[in-house]
Amino acid sequence: MIYLTRKRVGLFSQDSTSRRAYELYNDYWLSIKPKAPFRIVEIVEGYDFHDGKIISLSLASKEGIHVRYLLGDLQVGYNILQVDYIGADYTDLNTPRILRILRDRRTEIFCSEMVLEDDGKWTHNHLLYPSGSLSITFSDLQFKINAVSAEARDYLEDPIRFS
């Protein structure tokens, strides 16, 4: 995380430091948005990752990383967002620490940010609750979204599958 760090946003804080971190990130996002492909703009502006869960993460593909997110709540409904991060490097993801964090049923996404790297690649950073973070650097992405019922949400959260 660059802008929305645990120290800056605080997990339960609504103070001026937290608000300022979101303002700085929003200013940054607006500055790089013209360089972003429409799919990345749609991910950043179209989906709320707060309180979302990573329900599966596949490192098996030589093409990149496949992640399934469970997003939403009872008020707006639940969706499965399936993202293929193309050209992603997963060496940092294939570690016991990351797998332990993602397998913890309590783990949720607190917030996420999209960053344009100097080499033209993108990084999707996720700040996780209660601990940890996850970053995926990639060259492009594809995604699809499917609505699911609240009842299906409980099934999708257990068991969490990672390969």
C-alpha positions in Angstrom: 0.0 0.0 0.0 1.3 3.4 -0.9 -1.5 5.9 0.1 -3.9 3.8 2.1 -1.5 2.3 4.6 -2.6 0.8 8.0 -1.0 3.7 9.8 -2.7 6.4 7.7 -6.2 5.0 7.4 -6.5 3.3 10.8 -8.8 0.4 10.7 -11.6 2.0 12.6 -10.6 5.7 12.4 -12.5 8.5 10.8 -10.1 11.2 11.9 -8.4 13.9 9.7 -5.4 11.7 9.0 -7.6 8.9 7.6 -9.6 11.4 5.5 -6.5 13.0 4.2 -5.1 9.6 3.1 -8.2 9.0 1.1 -8.1 12.5 -0.4 -4.4 12.0 -1.4 -5.2 8.6 -3.0 -8.2 10.1 -4.8 -6.0 12.9 -6.2 -3.4 10.4 -7.3 -6.1 8.2 -8.9 -7.4 11.2 -10.9 -3.9 12.0 -12.1 -3.3 8.4 -13.5 -6.9 7.7 -14.6 -6.3 9.0 -18.1 -3.6 6.4 -18.6 -5.8 3.5 -17.3 -7.6 1.1 -19.6 -11.3 1.2 -19.2 -11.3 -2.2 -17.4 -9.1 -0.8 -14.7 -11.2 2.3 -14.4 -14.3 0.2 -14.0 -12.7 -2.0 -11.3 -11.6 1.1 -9.3 -14.7 3.2 -9.7 -17.3 0.5 -10.1 -16.7 -1.9 -7.3 -16.4 -1.4 -3.5 -13.8 -3.8 -2.1 -14.4 -2.7 1.5 -15.5 -5.7 3.6 -15.0 -7.9 0.6 -13.4 -11.4 0.8 -11.0 -13.2 -1.4 -12.7 -16.5 -1.8 -10.2 -18.1 -4.2 -6.8 -17.3 -5.6 -5.2 -19.4 -8.3 -1.5 -19.1 -9.0 -1.5 -22.1 -11.3 -1.8 -20.2 -14.6 1.4 -19.1 -16.5 -0.8 -16.3 -17.9 -1.3 -14.7 -14.5 -3.4 -14.9 -11.4 -7.1 -15.6 -11.1 -8.9 -14.1 -8.1 -12.5 -14.5 -7.0 -13.8 -11.8 -4.7 -17.0 -11.8 -2.7 -18.2 -8.2 -2.6 -21.3 -6.4 -1.3 -23.6 -6.5 1.7 -27.2 -7.1 2.6 -28.2 -3.6 1.5 -26.7 -3.6 -2.0 -26.6 -7.4 -2.5 -23.7 -9.7 -3.1 -21.5 -10.3 -6.2 -18.7 -12.5 -7.2 -16.1 -10.5 -9.0 -13.8 -12.8 -11.0 -10.6 -11.0 -12.0 -7.8 -12.4 -14.2 -4.7 -10.4 -13.6 -2.8 -10.9 -16.9 1.0 -10.9 -16.9 1.0 -11.0 -13.1 4.1 -12.0 -11.1 3.0 -14.2 -8.2 6.3 -15.0 -6.6 5.4 -12.8 -3.6 2.0 -14.4 -3.2 3.2 -18.0 -3.0 4.3 -17.8 0.6 3.1 -19.5 3.8 2.4 -16.1 5.3 0.1 -15.0 2.6 -1.7 -18.3 2.4 -2.2 -18.3 6.2 -3.7 -14.8 6.1 -6.0 -15.6 3.2 -7.2 -18.9 4.8 -8.1 -17.1 8.0 -11.9 -16.8 7.9 -11.8 -13.4 9.6 -9.7 -11.9 6.8 -11.5 -9.2 4.8 -10.4 -6.4 2.5 -10.4 -3.1 4.4 -9.6 -1.0 1.3 -7.8 -1.2 -2.0 -5.8 1.1 -4.2 -4.6 0.9 -7.8 -1.1 2.2 -8.6 0.6 2.8 -11.9 4.2 1.6 -11.7 7.1 3.3 -13.5 7.4 0.5 -15.9 3.8 0.9 -17.1 2.4 -2.1 -15.1 -0.3 -1.7 -12.6 -0.5 -2.9 -8.9 -3.7 -3.6 -7.2 -3.0 -3.3 -3.4 -5.3 -4.7 -0.8 -5.1 -3.7 2.9 -6.5 -6.7 4.8 -8.3 -6.9 8.2 -7.3 -8.0 10.8 -3.7 -8.1 9.4 -1.7 -8.2 6.3 -1.8 -6.9 2.8 -1.9 -8.3 -0.7 -0.4 -6.7 -3.8 -0.8 -8.0 -7.4 1.3 -6.4 -10.1 0.0 -7.0 -13.6 0.0 -5.7 -17.2 -3.7 -6.0 -17.9 -6.8 -7.6 -16.5 -10.1 -9.1 -17.5 -13.1 -9.5 -15.2 -16.7 -10.6 -14.9 -19.3 -10.1 -12.2 -22.1 -12.4 -11.1 -24.8 -11.7 -8.5 -25.2 -14.2 -5.7 -27.8 -14.6 -3.0 -27.1 -13.9 0.7 -27.5 -17.6 1.4 -24.9 -18.5 -1.3 -22.5 -16.0 0.4 -22.3 -18.2 3.5 -21.4 -21.2 1.4 -18.8 -19.3 -0.6 -17.0 -18.2 2.5 -16.3 -21.7 3.6 -14.2 -23.5 2.6 -11.8 -20.9 1.1 -9.8 -22.4 -1.7 -6.3 -21.4 -2.7 -4.0 -23.1 -5.2 
